[in-house]
Amino acid sequence: MDERRDELAANLAAVRERIRAACAAAGRGPDDVGLVVVTKFFPESDVRLLADLGVDAVGENRHQEAAAKAAACADLGLSWHFIGSIQSNKAAAVAAYSDVVESVDRVKLVAPLDRGAQERGRDVDCLVQVSLDPAGAQGRGGASPEEVRRVADAVAAAPGLRLRGVMAVAPLGEPALPAFERLAVVAAELRRDHAEATVVSAGMSGDLEEAIRCGATHVRVGSAVLGQRPPIK
Ligand SMILES: *Cc1c(COP(=O)(O)O)cnc(C)c1O
């Protein structure tokens, strides 16, 4: 266990240094960018070590795994970010343990998320997931830039939800920088209507520097902290 702790501590230090350097290069303050450590596929014991190492936000992308881990780690006071695709019939359950739902990508999710939040008796922060894939491409999820406004309006109108901003994943097979530049435009347009939507969650292990250069306020880093995940079945 001590060995794993040392490994996570070293990886975290390296990621924090990358974030610091990217902020400096972009003329941004070192505390401008929040770190969400993506713990999907990794055990509760790793979440506990991360919390002990000062991590305060973790991301999960599969409902069952996320629900179980959030319950098992409820004593740690972490902020739980849901970052995976959401089935409508699971949305209320996702809102029951998530502090931030980053992957709201269609209007249909809003009513069940709101219901889950209200049943829990606590507002849930939401980000609209924006697709950065070329129009019509089978991509990595998210609302098209045209749909973002409708989804955002629906979230903002829901009493149990708080619209906080946008999230995106860089498309495969295309450089991340121009995609994150497009995201920055979408985020700025959204802020014109919704001043409270200040969060831009973008950047992962492989492209956090590009995201920070384009204004990301949060990065979601998995493998650079925890190591390679087992291949997806
Ligand atoms: C898995 C995942 C991440 C983290 O990816 P890494 O490349 O391991 O850093 C970030 N965001 C989303 C939406 C993910 O599914």
The ligand as a MOL file (V3000), in Angstrom:
LIG
                    3D

  0  0  0     0  0            999 V3000
M  V30 BEGIN CTAB
M  V30 COUNTS 15 15 0 0 0
M  V30 BEGIN ATOM
M  V30 1 C -11.5990 8.6200 -18.7560 0
M  V30 2 C -11.9460 10.0420 -18.9290 0
M  V30 3 C -11.0280 11.0650 -18.6220 0
M  V30 4 C -9.5940 10.7990 -18.1580 0
M  V30 5 O -8.8330 10.3160 -19.2270 0
M  V30 6 P -7.2640 10.0910 -19.1060 0
M  V30 7 O -6.7990 10.1060 -20.5100 0
M  V30 8 O -7.0650 8.7960 -18.4150 0
M  V30 9 O -6.7080 11.2260 -18.3230 0
M  V30 10 C -11.4480 12.3750 -18.7470 0
M  V30 11 N -12.6910 12.6790 -19.1800 0
M  V30 12 C -13.5980 11.7300 -19.5020 0
M  V30 13 C -14.9360 12.1430 -19.9810 0
M  V30 14 C -13.2540 10.3940 -19.3990 0
M  V30 15 O -14.1550 9.4530 -19.7270 0
M  V30 END ATOM
M  V30 BEGIN BOND
M  V30 1 1 1 2
M  V30 2 1 2 3
M  V30 3 2 2 14
M  V30 4 1 3 4
M  V30 5 2 3 10
M  V30 6 1 4 5
M  V30 7 1 5 6
M  V30 8 2 6 7
M  V30 9 1 6 8
M  V30 10 1 6 9
M  V30 11 1 10 11
M  V30 12 2 11 12
M  V30 13 1 12 13
M  V30 14 1 12 14
M  V30 15 1 14 15
M  V30 END BOND
M  V30 END CTAB
M  END
